[in-house]
């Protein structure tokens, strides 16, 4: 299962404030400099095979196989803020942190 830090959970709540969407969907897609990209989008539909993590995050079953054991965090830094995924399944990652390979 994917773990969500308190910081990430709070940011998910803040993103959904004022939005009509019920969830934020995390997903894995092909591409990027290392082979797979992490992605996020607003979504109203929770599919039968989706995993619901916490109150706001959903992940499809295909993406979950790559995120098993990972941690979703949210970091605020001087240069900006972003979600950070620490993924023990990633064998290599790119410098920007949004792409990985298994």
Secondary structure, DSSP 4 states (H G I P E B T S, - for coil): --EE-HHHHHHHHHHHTT-S-SEEEEEEEEETTTEEEEEEEEES---TT-EEETTTEEE-HHHHHHHTT-EEEEEEETTEEEEEEE-TT-SEE-TTSSEEE-
